[in-house]
Amino acid sequence: MTTGGGPLNRTEMLSTFTYKLAFSEYDFSSASASAVIVLILSMILAFFYVRSQQARE
């Protein structure tokens, strides 16, 4: 988080956005929804990574 989100928060990462929602704005429902999106995206990326690694063997 070197730019602090940049102008109009254009470069803010989803994980820091989630953190700010939860602990700066106290909007826990939106933060938990954002965390679920991060989890789903991570699971999809992990699935394709494992699948590509198995294809190499």
Order of alpha helices (4+ residues) and beta strands (2+ residues): alpha-alpha
